[in-house]
Amino acid sequence: MQDIFVARVMSTSLRTVTPDTLVEDAGQVMLENNIGSVLVVDDDGHLEGILTTTDFVDIVAQSYPKAETTVSRYMSTDVVTASAQDSIRDVADLMVEEGFKHVPVVDEEEGAIGIITTTDLASYLSRVHSPSPKE
């Protein structure tokens, strides 16, 4: 299989929140859009963190969210990112090695421009490979 770049596979219809967004509101965005993560960006669109469904498991396990709890309390800030020019093979290897399901795609000037997920990779593979023969 030839090298395919992240830009071809990534999702670009991003759902973002700011660090001061209430956890409850971020969760509502995820539910309404049927997504597993929201990117946390500053006012200029630059990535500050990511909040995932796994983070919500931690929130519930540690304590019930209290009113006015902001995303910044629970988001991951040591976010591993990709660029639009990275090979999806490299990003897929990273996701497997690190156990990631979401990798934000950033541009140095524009900030957060996309996200590549395990769903994006599976969708891409299902389009480029012929279905298995029926038994």
Salt bridges, closest charged atoms under 4 A:
ASP42 OD1 - HIS46 ND1 3.93
